[in-house]
Amino acid sequence: MKSDCIQTTICRERKKDPIEMFHSGQLVKVCAPMVRYSKLAFRTLVRKYSCDLCYTPMIVAADFVRSIKARDSEFTTNQGDCPLIVQFAANDARLLSDAARIVCPYANGIDINCGCPQRWAMAEGYGACLINKPELVRDMVKQVRSEVENPKFSVSIKIRIHDDLPRTVDLCRKAEATGVSWITVHGRTVEERHQPVHYDAIKIIKENMSIPVIANGDIRSLKEAENVWQITGTDGVMVARGLLANPAMFSGYEETPLKCIWDWVDIALELGTPYMCFHQHLMYMMEKITSRQEKRVFNALSSTSAVLDYLTDHYGI
């Protein structure tokens, strides 16, 4: 978030208010916070293909507040990048509210990561360990609410579930009473990785809430998104890996169309996306449409020009 582009990135008319979207009765399609991946270029791409709301990758609030370098590298946006939610990893109410005030002119709200199960995050007091600390979550939400003057600025949380579901329902009720705008529920416990998602648990949580709830976990097509939305009764669905594999998923495509690959090339080059990120996204997108031999060749490419030559030769892009 460089100082010379502050004026161009402020989106004063946030016409697509997420809260209004959640109360529309329509399925709200959300791009998840993904470390390294859900950055500006990728958000720009999925917005072209019917994604309604995008999250940034998780940003450590303490680093963001203390370091200009961290702000410049971790958070980039532009006028078309809205509605936008900035997700923070935090365990300190003051630092979180300071981070929220910094991003307030450039985003529709912040989200507190209460769901990351990675060991480093939990060891630092971030992520999924917060589902066992409702008082800390309450304090962080209250602090942001008191420090950010914009009444439309949302404060949400993303959680995993407990083995004992009533504990999760209690956490969500306390969060709602504190002033949380909505809750995203990943339907697995901290210990679960690839086990089936507990959509029944998400449904129970939604039935106990008055605020919007977003369902998250193992959604890989528009049809699956619609089914989960119907089964859980939630207000939206959040997708991570499904969108990495197919950024056009929310538009109903079963696999990444060539037009989407072409769009990614244009957007990534225009925004100056680093090669590793540019290439990695293409590897995900082309997973289903390339043979094993083609994958070996494409994945070994080491420059933007080599990638462009490959796409031109094989797909006429």
C-alpha positions as CSV (number, residue, x, y, z in Angstrom):
1,M,0.0,0.0,0.0
2,K,2.4,2.6,-1.2
3,S,1.8,6.2,-0.2
4,D,1.9,7.5,-3.8
5,C,-1.2,5.5,-4.7
6,I,-3.3,6.2,-1.7
7,Q,-5.6,8.6,-3.4
8,T,-6.2,6.3,-6.3
9,T,-7.0,3.3,-4.1
10,I,-9.7,4.9,-1.9
11,C,-13.1,3.6,-3.1
12,R,-15.3,6.3,-1.6
13,E,-18.5,4.8,-2.9
14,R,-18.6,1.3,-1.7
15,K,-21.8,0.6,-3.6
16,K,-21.7,-3.2,-3.0
17,D,-22.1,-3.3,0.7
18,P,-21.5,-6.9,1.9
19,I,-24.2,-6.7,4.6
20,E,-26.8,-5.7,2.0
21,M,-25.6,-8.5,-0.3
22,F,-26.1,-11.1,2.5
23,H,-29.6,-9.9,3.1
24,S,-30.5,-10.0,-0.6
25,G,-31.7,-13.7,-0.4
26,Q,-29.3,-14.6,-3.2
27,L,-26.3,-16.8,-2.9
28,V,-23.2,-14.6,-2.1
29,K,-20.1,-16.1,-3.7
30,V,-16.9,-15.4,-1.7
31,C,-13.2,-15.9,-2.5
32,A,-11.4,-17.1,0.6
33,P,-8.3,-15.6,2.2
34,M,-5.5,-17.7,0.8
35,V,-1.8,-17.1,1.8
36,R,0.2,-16.1,-1.3
37,Y,-2.8,-16.6,-3.6
38,S,-5.8,-14.3,-3.0
39,K,-3.8,-11.1,-3.9
40,L,-5.0,-8.2,-6.0
41,A,-4.4,-9.9,-9.4
42,F,-6.3,-13.1,-8.5
43,R,-9.1,-11.1,-6.9
44,T,-9.4,-9.1,-10.1
45,L,-9.7,-12.3,-12.1
46,V,-12.3,-14.0,-10.0
47,R,-14.4,-10.8,-9.9
48,K,-14.7,-11.1,-13.7
49,Y,-16.3,-14.5,-13.2
50,S,-19.1,-13.8,-10.8
51,C,-17.3,-13.7,-7.5
52,D,-19.2,-11.2,-5.2
53,L,-16.8,-10.7,-2.3
54,C,-13.1,-11.2,-1.9
55,Y,-10.8,-11.5,1.0
56,T,-7.1,-10.7,1.2
57,P,-4.6,-13.3,2.3
58,M,-4.2,-13.4,6.1
59,I,-1.9,-10.5,7.3
60,V,-0.3,-10.5,10.7
61,A,-1.7,-7.3,12.3
62,A,1.4,-6.6,14.5
63,D,3.8,-6.7,11.6
64,F,1.4,-4.6,9.5
65,V,1.1,-1.9,12.1
66,R,4.8,-1.7,12.9
67,S,6.4,-2.0,9.4
68,I,5.8,0.2,6.4
69,K,7.6,-2.5,4.4
70,A,5.1,-5.1,5.5
71,R,2.2,-2.8,4.6
72,D,3.6,-2.2,1.1
73,S,4.2,-5.9,0.4
74,E,1.2,-7.4,2.1
75,F,-1.7,-5.1,1.0
76,T,-2.2,-3.8,-2.5
77,T,-5.6,-2.7,-3.9
78,N,-7.2,-0.4,-6.5
79,Q,-10.5,1.2,-7.2
80,G,-12.1,-1.8,-8.8
81,D,-11.1,-4.1,-5.9
82,C,-14.3,-3.9,-3.9
83,P,-16.1,-5.1,-2.0
84,L,-13.0,-6.2,-0.1
85,I,-12.4,-7.7,3.3
86,V,-8.9,-7.6,4.8
87,Q,-8.2,-10.6,7.0
88,F,-5.9,-10.2,10.0
89,A,-4.2,-12.6,12.4
90,A,-4.2,-10.9,15.7
91,N,-4.2,-11.6,19.5
92,D,-4.1,-8.0,20.7
93,A,-7.1,-5.7,20.6
94,R,-5.0,-2.4,20.3
95,L,-2.9,-3.7,17.4
96,L,-5.9,-5.0,15.6
97,S,-7.8,-1.7,15.9
98,D,-4.7,0.2,14.7
99,A,-4.5,-2.1,11.6
100,A,-8.2,-1.7,11.0
101,R,-7.9,2.1,11.0
102,I,-5.0,1.9,8.4
103,V,-7.0,-0.2,6.0
104,C,-10.4,1.4,6.6
105,P,-10.3,3.9,3.7
106,Y,-9.4,1.0,1.3
107,A,-11.7,-1.8,2.3
108,N,-15.2,-2.7,3.4
109,G,-14.2,-4.4,6.5
110,I,-11.8,-6.6,8.4
111,D,-12.0,-10.3,9.3
112,I,-10.3,-11.9,12.4
113,N,-8.7,-15.2,11.6
114,C,-10.0,-17.7,14.2
115,G,-9.7,-20.7,12.1
116,C,-6.1,-21.3,10.8
117,P,-5.0,-24.6,12.2
118,Q,-1.3,-24.3,11.3
119,R,1.0,-24.8,14.3
120,W,3.0,-21.6,13.9
121,A,-0.2,-19.5,14.0
122,M,-1.6,-21.3,17.0
123,A,1.8,-21.1,18.8
124,E,1.7,-17.3,18.3
125,G,-1.8,-17.1,19.7
126,Y,-3.4,-16.6,16.3
127,G,-5.9,-18.6,14.2
128,A,-7.9,-21.5,15.5
129,C,-6.7,-21.2,19.1
130,L,-9.0,-18.1,19.3
131,I,-12.1,-20.3,19.2
132,N,-11.2,-21.2,22.8
133,K,-10.8,-17.5,23.8
134,P,-14.2,-15.9,23.3
135,E,-13.3,-13.0,25.7
136,L,-10.3,-12.1,23.6
137,V,-12.4,-12.2,20.4
138,R,-14.9,-10.0,22.2
139,D,-12.3,-7.5,23.2
140,M,-10.8,-7.3,19.7
141,V,-14.2,-6.7,18.1
142,K,-15.1,-4.0,20.6
143,Q,-11.8,-2.2,20.2
144,V,-12.2,-2.1,16.4
145,R,-15.8,-0.9,16.7
146,S,-14.8,1.9,19.1
147,E,-11.8,3.0,17.0
148,V,-13.1,2.9,13.4
149,E,-15.6,5.7,12.8
150,N,-17.2,4.4,9.7
151,P,-20.4,2.6,10.9
152,K,-20.6,0.5,7.7
153,F,-17.1,-0.9,8.2
154,S,-17.7,-4.6,8.9
155,V,-15.9,-6.7,11.5
156,S,-16.3,-10.5,10.9
157,I,-14.7,-13.7,12.1
158,K,-13.7,-16.9,10.4
159,I,-13.8,-20.0,12.6
160,R,-13.5,-23.8,12.8
161,I,-15.8,-25.9,14.9
162,H,-15.3,-27.6,18.2
163,D,-15.8,-31.4,18.7
164,D,-18.5,-30.2,21.2
165,L,-20.7,-28.2,18.9
166,P,-22.6,-26.3,21.6
167,R,-19.3,-24.7,22.5
168,T,-19.1,-23.3,18.9
169,V,-22.7,-22.1,19.1
170,D,-21.9,-20.4,22.3
171,L,-18.9,-18.7,20.8
172,C,-20.9,-17.5,17.8
173,R,-23.7,-16.1,20.1
174,K,-21.1,-14.2,22.1
175,A,-19.5,-12.9,19.0
176,E,-22.9,-11.8,17.7
177,A,-23.7,-10.0,21.0
178,T,-20.4,-8.2,20.7
179,G,-21.2,-6.7,17.3
180,V,-19.7,-9.1,14.8
181,S,-21.1,-8.4,11.3
182,W,-21.1,-12.0,10.1
183,I,-19.4,-15.3,10.8
184,T,-17.7,-17.7,8.3
185,V,-17.7,-21.3,9.5
186,H,-15.2,-23.8,8.1
187,G,-17.0,-27.1,8.9
188,R,-14.0,-29.0,10.4
189,T,-12.4,-29.2,13.8
190,V,-8.8,-28.0,14.3
191,E,-7.5,-31.6,14.0
192,E,-9.4,-32.4,10.8
193,R,-7.7,-31.8,7.5
194,H,-9.2,-33.8,4.7
195,Q,-12.1,-35.4,6.5
196,P,-15.6,-34.7,5.2
197,V,-16.9,-31.2,6.1
198,H,-19.6,-31.1,8.8
199,Y,-22.3,-29.2,6.9
200,D,-24.8,-30.3,9.5
201,A,-22.9,-28.4,12.1
202,I,-22.8,-25.2,9.9
203,K,-26.6,-25.6,9.5
204,I,-27.1,-25.7,13.3
205,I,-24.9,-22.7,13.8
206,K,-26.9,-20.7,11.2
207,E,-30.1,-21.7,12.9
208,N,-28.9,-20.1,16.1
209,M,-27.7,-16.8,14.6
210,S,-29.5,-13.6,13.6
211,I,-26.4,-12.3,11.7
212,P,-25.3,-13.7,8.3
213,V,-23.3,-16.9,8.2
214,I,-21.0,-18.1,5.4
215,A,-20.3,-21.8,4.8
216,N,-16.8,-22.9,4.0
217,G,-15.1,-26.2,3.1
218,D,-14.5,-28.5,0.1
219,I,-16.7,-26.6,-2.4
220,R,-15.4,-27.2,-5.9
221,S,-18.2,-26.2,-8.4
222,L,-21.1,-23.8,-8.7
223,K,-23.5,-26.8,-8.3
224,E,-21.8,-27.8,-5.0
225,A,-21.9,-24.2,-3.8
226,E,-25.6,-24.0,-4.5
227,N,-26.2,-27.4,-2.8
228,V,-24.2,-26.3,0.3
229,W,-26.1,-23.0,0.4
230,Q,-29.4,-24.9,0.3
231,I,-28.4,-27.6,2.8
232,T,-27.0,-25.2,5.4
233,G,-29.4,-22.3,5.0
234,T,-26.5,-19.9,5.1
235,D,-26.2,-16.6,3.4
236,G,-23.1,-17.3,1.3
237,V,-20.4,-19.8,0.5
238,M,-16.6,-19.3,0.6
239,V,-14.3,-21.2,-1.7
240,A,-10.5,-21.5,-1.6
241,R,-8.9,-24.4,-3.5
242,G,-11.9,-24.8,-5.9
243,L,-11.3,-21.2,-7.2
244,L,-7.5,-21.8,-7.4
245,A,-8.2,-24.8,-9.7
246,N,-11.0,-23.0,-11.6
247,P,-11.2,-19.2,-11.1
248,A,-14.3,-19.2,-13.4
249,M,-16.1,-21.7,-11.1
250,F,-18.7,-19.2,-9.8
251,S,-19.8,-18.5,-13.4
252,G,-20.7,-22.2,-13.8
253,Y,-17.7,-23.5,-15.7
254,E,-16.7,-27.1,-14.8
255,E,-13.0,-26.5,-15.6
256,T,-11.0,-23.4,-16.3
257,P,-11.9,-22.0,-19.8
258,L,-9.2,-20.8,-22.1
259,K,-10.7,-17.3,-21.9
260,C,-10.0,-17.3,-18.2
261,I,-6.4,-18.3,-18.7
262,W,-6.1,-15.5,-21.2
263,D,-7.6,-13.0,-18.7
264,W,-5.1,-14.1,-16.1
265,V,-2.2,-13.5,-18.3
266,D,-3.5,-10.0,-19.2
267,I,-4.2,-9.1,-15.5
268,A,-1.0,-10.6,-14.1
269,L,1.2,-8.8,-16.6
270,E,-0.7,-5.5,-16.2
271,L,-0.3,-5.6,-12.4
272,G,3.3,-6.7,-12.4
273,T,2.7,-10.1,-10.7
274,P,5.9,-11.8,-9.7
275,Y,6.8,-14.8,-11.9
276,M,6.5,-17.5,-9.2
277,C,2.9,-16.4,-8.4
278,F,2.0,-15.9,-12.1
279,H,3.3,-19.4,-13.0
280,Q,1.8,-21.1,-9.9
281,H,-1.7,-19.9,-10.6
282,L,-1.5,-21.2,-14.1
283,M,-0.3,-24.6,-12.9
284,Y,-3.4,-24.8,-10.7
285,M,-5.7,-23.6,-13.5
286,M,-4.4,-26.0,-16.1
287,E,-4.3,-29.1,-13.8
288,K,-7.5,-30.6,-15.4
289,I,-6.8,-29.6,-19.0
290,T,-3.3,-30.8,-19.5
291,S,-1.8,-34.3,-19.7
292,R,0.9,-35.6,-17.4
293,Q,3.6,-35.0,-20.0
294,E,2.4,-31.5,-20.7
295,K,2.4,-30.8,-16.9
296,R,6.0,-31.8,-16.6
297,V,7.0,-29.5,-19.4
298,F,4.9,-26.6,-18.3
299,N,5.8,-26.8,-14.6
300,A,9.5,-26.7,-15.5
301,L,9.2,-23.4,-17.3
302,S,11.3,-20.7,-15.6
303,S,10.4,-17.4,-17.2
304,T,7.4,-15.3,-18.3
305,S,8.4,-15.4,-21.9
306,A,8.7,-19.2,-21.8
307,V,5.2,-19.4,-20.4
308,L,3.8,-17.1,-23.0
309,D,5.5,-19.0,-25.8
310,Y,4.1,-22.3,-24.4
311,L,0.5,-20.9,-24.2
312,T,0.8,-19.5,-27.7
313,D,2.0,-22.7,-29.2
314,H,-0.4,-25.0,-27.4
315,Y,-3.6,-22.9,-27.0
316,G,-3.2,-20.0,-29.3
317,I,-3.2,-17.5,-26.4
